[in-house]
C-alpha cells in the first residue's frame, strides 16, 4: 500500500520557510546562519518522513483502520518514530490510530514522570506498563554477562500481551537501518546465520504484526533529529551501560567501513533486499538436489564470476583474469 508513501512525498514538498527576520549589516551573518540551520533542519525532517513513508508503502506496514502501538523507550529512535508517525498521520489519506506504550522496567533512577509529561503535552494517547523486569535480569544474569537477551525476551512478551489488551493491530518499533545491518552481521559472525531484522514480521506468538517504519533511516539522521527536536532522552541503565557488547563492536566496524569506504554500508543494506537463493547454500530455500540442466538459457544461471561487482577497480591490474577469450 503506497498511500503513506504518497503522503510522505506531499509532506516533503510542503517546505516550511524560516521566519522572516529584518536584517541589518550587524546581524546579516547571524540571520543567514539561522536561515541555513532552519533550512537543513526542515530538509532533515522531510527526508525522514519520505524514507519512513517509503518503507511503510514498500512493506504495507499500515492499513486503514489500524491501531498502532508505538513502543516508546525514552531513546532517540522511539521518540523520532512517534514524532514522524504523528506527522504522517496528519495528512494520510487513510485513518489509523496511535497509542504510545512505555514499559517501566523499574530501573534505578528511571524518571517516571518524563514520558507522561511529554506525551500529555503532545496530546497523544498513552499507556505506561509497570513491570519489574530489572530485578529479574539482575538476579538471573551473572555479573559481567550481557543482559540484552533476557531483557529483550521479557520485554517482548510483556509488550505482546499489552498490545492484545489494548486492541492494537500493529506493534511499531524504532529500529533503524543501522540496527538492521548490525543484527545481520551479529547473526553472521556469531550465530552462523544469514538472518537480519525484517521491516515487518509476525510476532513469536503469531497474534501480532511487528513493524519497523524506520527501516530505511540512518542512525546519524536520527541522532541529529533528536538534537533538533530536543527529545527528553532517558538513558538505559542495563544494556546502555555495558561496554563489552558485541553489537558495539559491529557498530564500530561499520563506522570504520563508512569512513574508509564510503558507500559500502549502503551496498550491504541494498543486498538484504536483493537475494539470489540459487547462489547461496541453503537447501531449504533452493532445491539443489534436483537441479538439472534444461538446455535453456537462464538469466539467473552461473554468472557469479563475471558480474561487475567482482571486477577490480583497476582494469589494468595484473591480476585481472578474463573469462571471455574474445575480450
C-alpha positions in Angstrom: 0.0 0.0 0.0 1.6 3.3 -1.2 -0.9 5.8 0.3 1.5 6.6 3.2 4.4 6.9 0.7 2.4 9.4 -1.4 1.6 11.3 1.7 5.3 11.5 2.7 6.1 12.9 -0.7 3.4 15.5 -0.3 4.8 16.4 3.1 8.3 16.7 1.6 7.0 19.2 -1.0 5.4 21.3 1.7 8.5 23.2 2.8 8.4 25.3 5.9 10.0 28.7 5.3 12.0 30.2 8.1 10.5 33.2 9.9 11.3 36.5 8.2 13.8 38.5 10.3 14.7 42.1 9.5 18.4 42.0 8.6 20.9 44.8 9.4 24.6 44.8 8.5 25.4 43.8 12.0 23.0 40.8 12.1 23.2 39.7 8.4 25.7 36.9 9.1 23.7 35.5 12.1 20.5 35.7 10.1 21.9 33.8 7.2 23.3 31.2 9.6 19.9 30.8 11.3 18.2 30.5 7.9 20.7 27.9 6.8 20.1 25.9 10.0 16.4 26.1 9.6 16.7 25.0 6.0 18.8 22.0 6.9 16.5 21.0 9.8 13.5 21.2 7.5 15.3 19.1 4.9 16.1 16.5 7.5 12.5 16.3 8.7 11.3 15.9 5.1 13.9 13.2 4.4 12.9 11.2 7.5 9.2 11.5 6.5 9.9 10.4 3.0 12.0 7.4 3.9 9.6 6.3 6.6 6.7 6.7 4.2 8.6 4.7 1.6 9.3 1.8 4.0 5.6 1.8 5.1 4.5 1.6 1.5 7.0 -1.0 0.4 6.0 -3.4 3.1 2.4 -2.4 3.5 3.0 -1.7 7.2 0.0 0.4 8.0 -3.6 -0.1 6.7 -6.8 1.8 7.0 -8.3 1.3 10.5 -5.1 0.1 12.1 -4.3 0.9 15.7 -0.6 1.3 16.0 1.1 0.7 19.3 4.3 2.7 19.3 6.8 1.3 21.8 8.4 4.3 23.4 11.5 3.5 25.4 12.7 7.1 26.0 15.6 6.7 23.5 16.1 8.9 20.4 14.8 6.3 17.9 11.4 5.6 19.5 10.9 9.4 20.1 11.6 10.0 16.4 9.4 7.1 15.3 6.4 8.6 17.3 7.1 12.1 16.0 7.3 11.0 12.3 4.2 8.8 12.5 2.2 11.7 14.0 3.4 13.9 11.1 2.4 11.3 8.5 -1.0 10.7 10.1 -1.9 14.3 9.8 -2.2 14.2 6.0 -2.6 10.5 5.4 -5.5 9.5 3.1 -6.3 6.6 5.4 -7.3 6.6 9.1 -5.2 4.9 11.8 -4.9 5.5 15.5 -1.7 5.8 17.5 -1.1 4.8 21.2 2.3 5.2 22.8 3.3 2.5 25.2 6.2 2.6 27.7 7.4 -0.4 29.7 8.6 0.9 33.0 11.1 -1.9 34.0 11.8 -0.3 37.4 15.4 0.6 36.6 17.1 2.6 39.3 16.8 6.4 38.8 14.3 6.0 36.0 12.4 9.4 35.8 8.9 8.0 35.6 7.4 11.5 35.1 9.3 12.4 31.9 7.3 10.3 29.3 3.8 11.0 30.7 4.6 14.7 30.8 5.9 14.7 27.2 3.0 12.6 25.8 0.4 14.7 27.6 1.9 17.8 26.1 1.6 16.3 22.7 -1.9 15.1 23.3 -1.0 11.5 22.4 -2.9 8.6 23.9 -0.5 6.5 26.0 -0.2 3.6 28.4 2.6 3.0 31.0 3.1 -0.7 31.8 4.8 -1.2 35.2 6.8 -4.5 35.4 9.9 -5.0 37.5 12.0 -6.9 34.8 15.1 -5.1 36.0 15.3 -7.1 39.2 14.7 -10.4 37.3 17.5 -9.6 34.9 20.0 -8.6 37.7 19.1 -11.7 39.6 19.4 -14.2 36.8 22.2 -12.8 34.7 25.7 -13.2 36.3 27.7 -10.1 36.9 29.7 -9.1 33.8 27.5 -11.0 31.4 25.3 -9.2 28.8 21.8 -8.6 29.8 20.3 -7.9 26.4 18.9 -11.4 25.5 16.9 -12.0 28.7 15.8 -8.3 28.9 14.6 -8.5 25.3 12.7 -11.7 25.8 10.9 -10.4 28.9 10.1 -7.1 27.3 8.9 -8.7 24.1 6.4 -11.0 26.0 5.0 -8.1 28.0 4.6 -5.9 25.0 2.8 -8.6 23.1 0.3 -9.0 26.0 -0.2 -5.3 26.3 -0.9 -5.0 22.5 -3.6 -7.6 22.8 -5.2 -5.9 25.8 -5.2 -2.5 24.1 -6.6 -3.9 20.8 -3.5 -2.8 18.8 -3.3 -4.3 15.3 0.4 -3.4 14.8 3.4 -3.0 17.1 5.8 -0.3 15.9 9.4 -0.5 17.0 12.1 2.2 16.5 14.8 0.0 14.9 16.6 1.8 12.1 18.8 0.9 9.1 21.9 0.5 11.2 20.2 -1.7 13.7 19.1 -4.0 10.9 22.6 -4.2 9.5 24.2 -4.8 12.9 21.8 -7.6 13.6 22.6 -9.1 10.2 26.3 -9.1 11.0 25.8 -10.4 14.6 23.9 -13.4 13.2 26.5 -14.0 10.6 29.7 -13.6 12.7 28.4 -15.0 16.0 25.4 -17.2 15.1 26.4 -18.7 11.7 23.1 -17.5 10.1 22.2 -15.2 7.2 19.4 -13.6 9.3 18.5 -10.0 9.9 15.8 -7.8 11.4 12.9 -7.6 8.9 10.8 -4.4 8.4 7.7 -6.4 9.0 7.1 -9.8 10.7 4.7 -11.9 12.7 5.2 -11.9 16.5 6.5 -15.0 18.3 3.0 -16.0 19.4 1.5 -15.5 16.0 -1.0 -12.9 17.3 0.7 -9.6 16.3 2.3 -7.9 13.4 5.5 -6.1 14.3 6.6 -3.2 12.0 9.8 -1.2 11.8 8.9 2.0 9.9 12.4 3.5 10.3 14.0 0.6 8.4 15.4 2.9 5.7 16.6 5.6 8.1 20.2 6.1 9.1 21.1 6.3 12.7 23.1 9.5 12.1 20.0 11.3 10.9 18.0 10.2 14.0 20.8 11.4 16.3 20.7 14.8 14.6 16.9 14.9 14.6 16.8 14.2 18.3 19.1 17.2 18.9 16.9 19.4 16.7 13.7 18.3 18.4 15.3 18.3 21.9 13.7 15.0 22.9 13.9 14.3 26.7 16.2 11.3 26.3 16.2 8.7 29.1 19.4 6.6 29.2 19.2 2.8 29.8 20.9 1.5 33.0 21.0 -2.1 31.6 22.3 -2.6 28.1 23.2 1.1 27.7 25.7 0.8 30.5 27.6 -2.3 29.1 30.7 -1.6 27.1 31.6 -5.2 26.1 28.6 -5.8 23.8 29.2 -7.5 20.5 26.8 -5.0 18.9 29.1 -2.2 19.9 31.9 -4.0 18.1 29.9 -4.3 15.0 28.8 -0.7 15.2 32.5 0.3 15.3 33.3 -1.9 12.4 30.6 -0.3 10.3 31.7 3.1 11.3 35.2 2.3 10.1 33.9 1.0 6.8 31.9 4.0 6.2 34.9 6.3 6.8 37.4 4.3 4.7 35.0 3.0 2.0 32.0 5.4 1.5 29.0 3.6 0.1 30.0 0.2 1.3 27.4 0.1 4.1 24.7 1.3 1.6 25.6 -1.5 -0.7 25.4 -4.1 2.1 22.0 -2.8 3.1 20.8 -2.9 -0.5 21.9 -6.6 -0.7 19.4 -7.6 2.0 16.6 -7.0 -0.4 18.3 -8.4 -3.5 18.8 -12.1 -2.6 19.6 -14.9 -5.1 18.8 -18.2 -3.2 20.3 -20.3 -6.0 23.6 -18.6 -5.4 23.7 -19.4 -1.7 23.8 -22.8 0.0 20.5 -23.1 1.9 18.9 -26.4 0.6 15.6 -25.3 2.2 15.5 -22.2 0.0 16.6 -23.8 -3.2 16.3 -27.4 -4.4 19.9 -28.1 -5.3 19.5 -31.9 -5.1 17.0 -31.9 -8.0 18.7 -29.2 -10.1 19.1 -30.4 -13.7 20.4 -28.9 -16.9 17.5 -27.8 -19.1 19.3 -26.7 -22.1 17.5 -23.3 -21.8 19.5 -20.1 -21.1 18.8 -18.8 -17.6 19.5 -15.2 -16.7 19.9 -16.4 -13.1 22.4 -19.0 -14.0 26.1 -19.2 -13.2 27.2 -15.7 -13.9 28.6 -15.1 -10.4 32.2 -14.7 -11.6 31.8 -12.2 -14.4 29.4 -9.6 -12.9 30.8 -6.0 -12.5 30.9 -6.1 -8.7 33.5 -8.8 -8.8 35.8 -6.9 -11.1 38.8 -5.0 -9.7 38.6 -1.2 -9.6 41.8 -1.1 -11.7 41.1 -2.7 -15.1 44.8 -2.6 -16.0 45.8 -4.6 -12.9 47.9 -7.7 -13.4 45.6 -10.0 -11.5 42.5 -9.4 -13.7 41.5 -12.6 -15.4 39.1 -12.6 -18.3 36.6 -15.4 -18.6 35.8 -14.4 -22.1 38.6 -15.4 -24.6 37.3 -12.9 -27.2 37.9 -9.9 -24.9 
